[in-house]
C-alpha cells in the first residue's frame, strides 16, 4: 500500500512539473519558446529587457484553444539607450491528455515582426485585440495615437496593413 501511494505521489509530481509555470501562471514550455525567440531577436549586440515582456492569449486559428501573442523589448548594448519593440505569435500545439486535464504539447512560433522603436512608434504592451485575422496594437507615434494593424496570413506570417 505504501509503494502504491508513493507511486501515485510521484506521478502527481511528474505531472505538476510538466504543467509547472514560471510563477505568473505561464507554462514553462511557453517561457522556453519565448526565451529562444528573444535570443533570435537580440543577436550578439542586444539583450531583451525581460521585465517588459507581455503575454496575451487569443484564438488565432479558430480551434477554441488560446494561442500566445507576445510583446518583446530588445535593447542595444552600450550607451546608445536604443530599443526595438517586437511582436510574436505562437500556435498552441495539439492538446494531449494529462491525467484528467488536457494540456498543450508545445508552442510553435508562427512569426515575429518589428513593431516599434525608441524615437519611433511606441507600442502599448498592455493592449491587444484580435478579430478576423487582424491584430490591433495601440501605438503612439510622434504624439498621435494610431492603431497598428497586423494581419495574420493563412501561412502564419504577420504583415502590417494600413488602417
JOKAJO-V433074 format. One record per residue. N is the residue number from 1. PSI is psi in radians with two decimals (NA if undefined). D_FIRST is the distance of its C-alpha to the first C-alpha in Angstrom with 1 decimal. Layout:
n psi d_first
N PSI D_FIRST
N PSI D_FIRST
This chain:
n psi d_first
1 -0.72 0.0
2 -0.74 3.8
3 -0.72 5.4
4 -0.74 5.1
5 -0.72 6.2
6 -0.75 8.6
7 -0.73 9.9
8 -0.74 10.6
9 -0.73 12.3
10 -0.75 14.2
11 -0.61 15.5
12 -0.72 16.7
13 -0.70 18.5
14 -0.78 20.1
15 -0.68 21.3
16 -0.64 22.6
17 -0.70 24.5
18 -0.57 26.0
19 0.01 27.1
20 2.64 28.1
21 3.08 31.5
22 0.14 34.3
23 -0.36 34.1
24 0.18 36.7
25 0.15 34.3
26 2.37 35.5
27 2.50 33.2
28 -0.63 33.3
29 -0.74 34.5
30 -0.75 37.5
31 -0.74 38.3
32 -0.76 38.3
33 -0.77 40.7
34 -0.67 42.9
35 -0.73 43.1
36 -0.69 44.3
37 -0.73 46.9
38 -0.68 48.1
39 -0.72 48.6
40 -0.78 50.6
41 -0.59 52.8
42 -0.74 53.2
43 -2.71 54.4
44 -0.25 55.7
45 0.36 58.0
46 2.98 55.9
47 2.54 52.6
48 2.39 50.6
49 1.53 50.9
50 -0.63 47.2
51 -0.21 47.3
52 -0.25 49.6
53 2.35 47.2
54 2.43 46.5
55 2.41 44.2
56 2.69 45.0
57 2.12 43.3
58 2.73 45.4
59 1.64 44.9
60 -0.41 47.4
61 0.13 46.8
62 0.32 46.4
63 0.06 42.9
64 -0.01 41.5
65 2.21 39.4
66 2.35 40.8
67 2.49 42.2
68 2.42 42.8
69 2.24 46.4
70 2.39 46.9
71 2.44 49.8
72 2.53 50.4
73 2.12 53.1
74 2.13 54.2
75 2.41 56.5
76 2.62 58.9
77 2.66 58.8
78 -2.86 61.8
79 0.25 64.1
80 -0.38 64.8
81 0.59 62.4
82 2.50 62.1
83 2.61 59.1
84 2.57 58.3
85 2.23 56.2
86 2.73 54.1
87 2.29 52.2
88 2.56 49.4
89 2.30 47.7
90 2.72 44.4
91 2.32 42.9
92 2.13 39.3
93 2.86 38.0
94 2.56 36.3
95 2.52 33.1
96 2.57 29.8
97 2.43 26.6
98 1.54 24.0
99 -2.11 21.1
100 -0.03 22.9
101 2.78 25.9
102 2.48 28.8
103 2.67 29.9
104 2.53 32.9
105 -0.20 32.7
106 -3.08 35.5
107 2.30 39.0
108 2.25 42.2
109 2.21 45.4
110 -0.91 48.2
111 2.80 51.0
112 2.70 52.2
113 2.67 55.7
114 2.25 57.8
115 -0.22 58.6
116 3.10 60.4
117 2.93 61.5
118 2.36 63.0
119 -0.16 66.6
120 -2.34 65.9
121 2.20 63.7
122 2.38 61.0
123 2.37 58.0
124 1.85 56.0
125 -0.29 52.4
126 -0.30 51.1
127 2.20 52.9
128 2.37 52.2
129 2.74 52.6
130 2.19 52.2
131 2.42 54.0
132 0.68 55.4
133 0.18 54.3
134 2.21 56.1
135 2.38 54.6
136 2.04 56.8
137 2.46 56.6
138 2.21 58.6
139 2.71 61.1
140 1.84 63.9
141 2.04 66.6
142 0.71 69.7
143 -0.15 69.1
144 2.15 68.8
145 1.98 65.5
146 2.51 65.1
147 2.61 62.0
148 2.20 60.9
149 2.19 60.0
150 2.10 57.8
151 2.34 57.4
152 1.92 54.4
153 2.94 55.7
154 -0.36 54.1
155 0.02 53.6
156 0.14 51.6
157 2.51 54.4
158 2.41 55.7
159 2.32 59.4
160 2.38 61.3
161 2.59 63.5
162 2.42 66.5
163 NA 66.2
